[in-house]
Amino acid sequence: MRLDVRWVALTLCLPFAVARAATDNDYAYAFPLDTKEAAEAYRVVLSPEVCASVNPSAGLHDLVVVNALNRPVPFGELPPSPPPRHDFSLDARLLPVPVNAATHEGVQIERNTSGGIVISQPPNNPSPQHPRQWLVDAGRAVTLDHLELDASTLKQDFQAHLAVDASNDLRQWMPLSGDIGVTRVHGESDQVEQLSLPLSGSMAGRYYRIRLIDGDVDWSDDHVPSVQLAGSYTDAIADRLSQLQWLQATHTGSNGNDYDYTLPASLPLEAVKVQLPAANTAARVHLQGSQGEGASAWFDIATLDLVRTAGKDGDAQSPFAARNLQHLRLHSETPLAAAPVLSVGWLPPQYFFMAEGGGPYRLLAGSYASRRGEYPVTEAWNRLRARYGEEWAPPVATIGSRVDEVGAEALKAPKVPYDWTRPLLWGVLVVGALAVAGMALSLLRQARREDTGP
């Protein structure tokens, strides 16, 4: 007897894969962008609402700008700009360095607690020679374009060659100019003055040293002239603090001497302001942060000493290293009448996008899986600045109110469909086993009929 096994082969060839729907291009929310003026690129300053709309684990990579055709345009974080330079000028009197300072015979050049120059030497040990070096304190690290001797403080004629060095610690010196001729001649018929010392080099230094290379001048005691310093400086910390935006945190509860606060989103915080709730009080408070709501591990960020009198608000401010935080706590070492007012300073992240295609443009935010592509935004930024100048900045595209795109479901992990392959495999094995058993039984019956035949 022949067994028709076609149905067995057909059963064994059943498919094992299940198709799955992809949602990689889904974003939770959309923000319309108002681009009032025509431009090649625009700047986007993220708001707390945008920061609250993204996936916390995406590192702001689930942000994308699309044009009117719903196609992504080149978009990325705004490249950092060098800190602005501020003009600097100062009139200061030169500090003569005793001649025996070069041989270290008891002469010391030090800094006091505020950084000022202190020159000391043994008593009753005056130097018989005119000094050949002079120091000047600029008060802060500056890059000087030139120094100029103040003509009104010069009392003698001279011709000399000077060198200028810069330092930040009064120990290691960097030469800026090696041989500069200076002249002051006041005769009966003519007057000649060359009192400017142009400097080369880009080193920023607080202390400057003028050395006499050639010639003879008496700039000691009552003859010490003043010098005018002109240049520029940068103050990245002060400039950054001046750009901070301030947001008052919401008080969510207290537990003993601990006062908890929350922000609308995890924001890059860089400073804090705290104000006591009542007048004529004083307290020391510790600012703490937590990485998640309800987390038990709080870490210290800053300590503030607060004093509030009847005539003053008595708030205190403290900058700290930037970190992303949403939940904050103030721990007071002494009881307070009420929760302090806590405000945080943060610098909103800035992005820019190229105006590819037509508007209106939209900012899409928040996705479990979607991430924007990598665009050469730094190269685009450099080319635009090369065209429009180093001070150029793209106009700001104002962020509108949030609307749902896909909704909050886009921030959730997709549901994993039921895996039918395992039960299907077991079914195939059972069916195959039954088929084999049926075949064996059929062969066994056929053999018995042949054995009992006539």
VOVEX-732711 format. One line per field, with one value per residue (C-alpha): x, y, z; residue in three letters. Coordinates in pm, whole numbers. Example, Ala and Ser with C-alpha at 12.3 -4.5 7.8 and 13.67 -1.06 7.14 Angstrom:
// residues 2
px c(1230/1367) .
py c(-450/-106) .
pz c(780/714) .
type c(ALA/SER) .
***
This chain:
// residues 454
px c(0/122/77/-9/230/165/-37/253/501/256/221/598/634/408/561/741/778/522/523/548/436/708/650/1004/891/640/675/455/414/452/535/469/766/702/960/854/1150/1301/1641/1864/1866/1682/1757/1537/1560/1411/1147/1068/760/975/1216/918/798/1105/1215/1449/1678/1716/1945/1738/1805/1431/1387/1349/1227/1008/896/555/595/659/1017/1305/1540/1904/1880/2123/2263/2396/2778/2938/3069/3386/3320/3290/3584/3550/3761/4008/4201/4381/4613/4862/5190/5497/5644/6028/6203/6525/6840/6947/6624/6802/7051/6777/6950/6649/6419/6082/5809/5477/5102/4872/4533/4365/4638/4820/5198/5405/5779/5980/6353/6567/6562/6857/6967/6886/6995/7253/7165/6866/6613/6614/6279/5929/5607/5245/4928/4638/4397/4274/4397/4393/4538/4715/4757/5004/5135/5201/5405/5206/5386/5253/5439/5777/6027/6348/6462/6579/6644/6609/6511/6258/6120/5779/5685/5354/5274/4985/5182/5488/5711/5680/5708/5623/5801/5567/5806/6184/6321/6108/6265/6122/6229/6153/6344/6221/6460/6432/6351/6180/6017/6029/5819/5786/5624/5407/5511/5324/5293/5281/5145/4804/4882/4641/4823/4747/5103/5339/5710/5903/6276/6546/6751/6964/6997/6976/6662/6596/6248/6279/6134/5963/6055/5844/5609/5257/5161/4838/4732/4498/4364/4075/3964/3714/3504/3326/3179/3034/2903/2734/2576/2440/2261/2084/1706/1542/1253/1081/1058/732/731/589/616/839/959/1112/1397/1377/1182/1120/1073/1009/1053/837/1113/1470/1660/2034/2070/2372/2272/2020/1861/1708/1501/1398/1023/1027/1218/1478/1583/1906/1977/2231/2073/2211/2082/2044/1940/1794/1804/1443/1117/1097/1459/1620/1971/2005/2341/2474/2507/2566/2556/2410/2416/2093/2019/1700/1638/1332/1476/1620/1500/1799/1823/2145/2271/2517/2644/2749/2859/2583/2373/2030/1786/1412/1378/1547/1559/1663/1790/1800/2017/1766/1384/1220/883/788/939/1199/1145/1370/1455/1689/1902/1936/2061/1807/1966/1979/1947/1938/1795/1840/1537/1520/1191/902/741/560/808/730/940/856/947/933/976/1063/1261/1290/1611/1712/1987/2337/2372/2700/2560/2903/3019/2696/2735/3095/3001/2718/2942/3212/2954/2784/3059/3165/2900/2615/2343/2034/1694/1494/1203/947/805/426/188/222/-21/-45/122/88/41/199/185/488/696/605/778/575/379/557/320/257/524/334/646/682/325/332/651/505/195/406/602/283/128/448/463/101/172/469/266/-17/228/380/36/-70/245/195/-164/-60/210/-40/-282/-2/94/-265/-335/-441) .
py c(0/344/624/962/1190/1510/1654/1580/1771/2058/2073/2078/2378/2610/2962/3040/3426/3687/4035/4332/4690/4958/5296/5435/5770/5850/6158/6244/6619/6903/7269/7520/7746/8112/8229/8589/8694/8516/8362/8072/7937/7988/7949/7753/7819/7525/7603/7403/7269/7125/6973/6812/6659/6454/6107/6157/5878/6022/6312/6556/6346/6285/6639/6707/6997/6922/7149/7191/6854/6689/6614/6658/6951/6986/7045/7023/7185/7537/7521/7704/8054/8195/8422/8791/9018/9324/9638/9693/10001/10080/10345/10193/10292/10081/9886/9897/9565/9610/9525/9255/9066/8896/8742/8644/8825/8840/9009/8837/8894/8747/8785/8884/8724/8937/8872/9204/9224/9242/9318/9285/9311/9305/9629/9869/9708/9966/9900/10158/10112/10223/9939/9769/9591/9710/9520/9616/9440/9453/9322/9037/8827/9052/9048/9381/9554/9806/9983/10354/10554/10841/11156/11364/11143/11155/11407/11325/11292/10947/10712/10343/10002/9798/9443/9333/8994/8856/8612/8481/8368/8602/8298/8188/8470/8476/8737/8960/9215/9189/9532/9844/10190/10464/10830/11148/11463/11805/12061/12432/12407/12071/11793/11424/11160/10791/10639/10358/9995/9782/9417/9101/8763/8650/8542/8672/8764/8949/9060/9241/9298/9577/9514/9768/9626/9926/10280/10437/10568/10665/10526/10480/10641/10965/10921/10609/10681/10555/10339/10307/9953/9897/9567/9328/9037/8755/8645/8329/8258/8606/8620/8282/8376/8696/8489/8256/8244/8212/7983/7946/7585/7446/7346/6992/6923/6917/6658/6806/7029/6906/7102/6938/7114/7012/7164/7116/6909/6797/7117/7197/7397/7617/7838/7871/8156/8097/8344/8297/8312/8554/8866/8874/8514/8339/7985/7766/7551/7275/7234/6870/6701/6369/6188/6073/6142/5964/5854/5795/5898/6276/6437/6776/7055/7381/7537/7883/8107/8306/8618/8821/9143/9364/9602/9357/9053/8850/8608/8426/8303/8025/7900/7538/7297/7245/6930/6814/6805/6809/6730/6944/6955/7223/7089/7347/7286/7484/7490/7745/7918/7811/7676/7906/8043/7849/7976/7803/7952/7759/7825/7692/7467/7633/7460/7582/7447/7517/7653/7360/7344/7568/7655/7647/7451/7238/7102/6738/6613/6294/5940/5603/5489/5769/5972/6251/6197/6336/6656/6850/7146/7273/7296/7473/7714/7794/7864/8094/8289/8309/8471/8704/8768/8632/8833/8695/8492/8343/8490/8311/8092/8137/7814/7794/7594/7219/6997/6621/6450/6081/6152/6019/5664/5749/5775/5424/5104/4930/4626/4307/4091/3738/3502/3231/3048/2830/2691/2662/2460/2232/2188/2091/1842/1687/1661/1510/1260/1159/1121/895/694/656/542/286/154/125/-71/-297/-382/-451/-692/-881/-926/-1065/-1314/-1445/-1463/-1795) .
pz c(0/-92/156/5/198/2/285/524/306/274/653/704/468/670/722/1049/1029/1128/972/1208/1155/1194/1355/1337/1194/1466/1687/1980/1942/1692/1750/1468/1395/1313/1057/999/784/488/560/464/818/1144/1512/1751/2127/2315/2576/2892/2713/2434/2688/2863/2534/2443/2541/2843/2722/2370/2464/2250/1941/1902/1769/1398/1183/882/598/436/260/599/496/743/679/794/1168/1458/1767/1726/1724/2018/1954/2110/2408/2317/2376/2598/2566/2848/2959/3282/3424/3666/3826/3755/4047/4044/4104/4311/4121/4367/4299/4011/4255/4506/4791/5018/4766/4726/4468/4581/4548/4830/4894/4628/4371/4402/4367/4686/4656/4976/5054/5370/5575/5552/5226/4960/4605/4491/4123/3925/3873/3536/3568/3653/3715/3657/3769/3523/3786/3562/3270/2962/2613/2561/2228/2366/2674/2675/2920/3066/2947/3237/3487/3309/3446/3256/2898/2787/2499/2579/2446/2644/2639/2769/2916/3047/3327/3533/3838/3858/3800/3440/3187/2819/2602/2401/2253/2262/2164/2158/2128/2350/2348/2534/2435/2538/2395/2349/1980/1943/2136/2052/2225/2137/2443/2301/2340/2080/2181/1976/2083/2195/2551/2812/3132/3452/3526/3289/3322/3148/3114/3024/2737/2647/2778/3121/3289/3646/3717/4089/4399/4298/3931/3870/3576/3519/3225/3029/2936/2638/2508/2559/2773/2780/3075/2968/3313/3365/3007/3047/3380/3226/2960/3205/3209/3549/3633/3970/4085/4219/4586/4614/4986/5291/5538/5850/5735/5374/5112/4775/4440/4084/3738/3427/3268/3312/3233/3210/3533/3606/3900/4180/4378/4719/4922/5283/5349/5643/5750/6026/5969/5882/5768/5595/5324/5105/4751/4651/4329/4227/3894/3915/4090/4422/4403/4741/4636/4672/4600/4711/4456/4645/4992/5053/5362/5371/5575/5539/5727/5731/5474/5222/5034/5146/4855/4773/4438/4364/4027/3980/3708/3453/3500/3388/3678/3731/4103/4368/4746/4995/5326/5605/5908/6119/6109/5877/5908/5553/5235/5074/4724/4486/4136/3893/3618/3294/2944/2691/2427/2085/1748/1394/1068/701/516/274/84/166/495/720/927/1230/1514/1588/1934/2135/2010/2154/1849/1591/1584/1350/1097/1132/932/877/1071/1179/817/718/1009/916/554/651/888/622/396/643/898/1235/1419/1207/1376/1211/1303/1571/1466/1743/1885/1892/2110/2125/1936/1919/1625/1714/2082/2398/2262/2044/2362/2477/2375/2101/2209/2110/1899/2016/1885/1701/1585/1896/1910/1531/1548/1813/1599/1300/1509/1648/1303/1167/1451/1393/1022/1090/1341/1089/823/1058/1159/796/709/1012/910/552/675/891/599/387/665/700/333/145) .
type c(MET/ARG/LEU/ASP/VAL/ARG/TRP/VAL/ALA/LEU/THR/LEU/CYS/LEU/PRO/PHE/ALA/VAL/ALA/ARG/ALA/ALA/THR/ASP/ASN/ASP/TYR/ALA/TYR/ALA/PHE/PRO/LEU/ASP/THR/LYS/GLU/ALA/ALA/GLU/ALA/TYR/ARG/VAL/VAL/LEU/SER/PRO/GLU/VAL/CYS/ALA/SER/VAL/ASN/PRO/SER/ALA/GLY/LEU/HIS/ASP/LEU/VAL/VAL/VAL/ASN/ALA/LEU/ASN/ARG/PRO/VAL/PRO/PHE/GLY/GLU/LEU/PRO/PRO/SER/PRO/PRO/PRO/ARG/HIS/ASP/PHE/SER/LEU/ASP/ALA/ARG/LEU/LEU/PRO/VAL/PRO/VAL/ASN/ALA/ALA/THR/HIS/GLU/GLY/VAL/GLN/ILE/GLU/ARG/ASN/THR/SER/GLY/GLY/ILE/VAL/ILE/SER/GLN/PRO/PRO/ASN/ASN/PRO/SER/PRO/GLN/HIS/PRO/ARG/GLN/TRP/LEU/VAL/ASP/ALA/GLY/ARG/ALA/VAL/THR/LEU/ASP/HIS/LEU/GLU/LEU/ASP/ALA/SER/THR/LEU/LYS/GLN/ASP/PHE/GLN/ALA/HIS/LEU/ALA/VAL/ASP/ALA/SER/ASN/ASP/LEU/ARG/GLN/TRP/MET/PRO/LEU/SER/GLY/ASP/ILE/GLY/VAL/THR/ARG/VAL/HIS/GLY/GLU/SER/ASP/GLN/VAL/GLU/GLN/LEU/SER/LEU/PRO/LEU/SER/GLY/SER/MET/ALA/GLY/ARG/TYR/TYR/ARG/ILE/ARG/LEU/ILE/ASP/GLY/ASP/VAL/ASP/TRP/SER/ASP/ASP/HIS/VAL/PRO/SER/VAL/GLN/LEU/ALA/GLY/SER/TYR/THR/ASP/ALA/ILE/ALA/ASP/ARG/LEU/SER/GLN/LEU/GLN/TRP/LEU/GLN/ALA/THR/HIS/THR/GLY/SER/ASN/GLY/ASN/ASP/TYR/ASP/TYR/THR/LEU/PRO/ALA/SER/LEU/PRO/LEU/GLU/ALA/VAL/LYS/VAL/GLN/LEU/PRO/ALA/ALA/ASN/THR/ALA/ALA/ARG/VAL/HIS/LEU/GLN/GLY/SER/GLN/GLY/GLU/GLY/ALA/SER/ALA/TRP/PHE/ASP/ILE/ALA/THR/LEU/ASP/LEU/VAL/ARG/THR/ALA/GLY/LYS/ASP/GLY/ASP/ALA/GLN/SER/PRO/PHE/ALA/ALA/ARG/ASN/LEU/GLN/HIS/LEU/ARG/LEU/HIS/SER/GLU/THR/PRO/LEU/ALA/ALA/ALA/PRO/VAL/LEU/SER/VAL/GLY/TRP/LEU/PRO/PRO/GLN/TYR/PHE/PHE/MET/ALA/GLU/GLY/GLY/GLY/PRO/TYR/ARG/LEU/LEU/ALA/GLY/SER/TYR/ALA/SER/ARG/ARG/GLY/GLU/TYR/PRO/VAL/THR/GLU/ALA/TRP/ASN/ARG/LEU/ARG/ALA/ARG/TYR/GLY/GLU/GLU/TRP/ALA/PRO/PRO/VAL/ALA/THR/ILE/GLY/SER/ARG/VAL/ASP/GLU/VAL/GLY/ALA/GLU/ALA/LEU/LYS/ALA/PRO/LYS/VAL/PRO/TYR/ASP/TRP/THR/ARG/PRO/LEU/LEU/TRP/GLY/VAL/LEU/VAL/VAL/GLY/ALA/LEU/ALA/VAL/ALA/GLY/MET/ALA/LEU/SER/LEU/LEU/ARG/GLN/ALA/ARG/ARG/GLU/ASP/THR/GLY/PRO) .
***
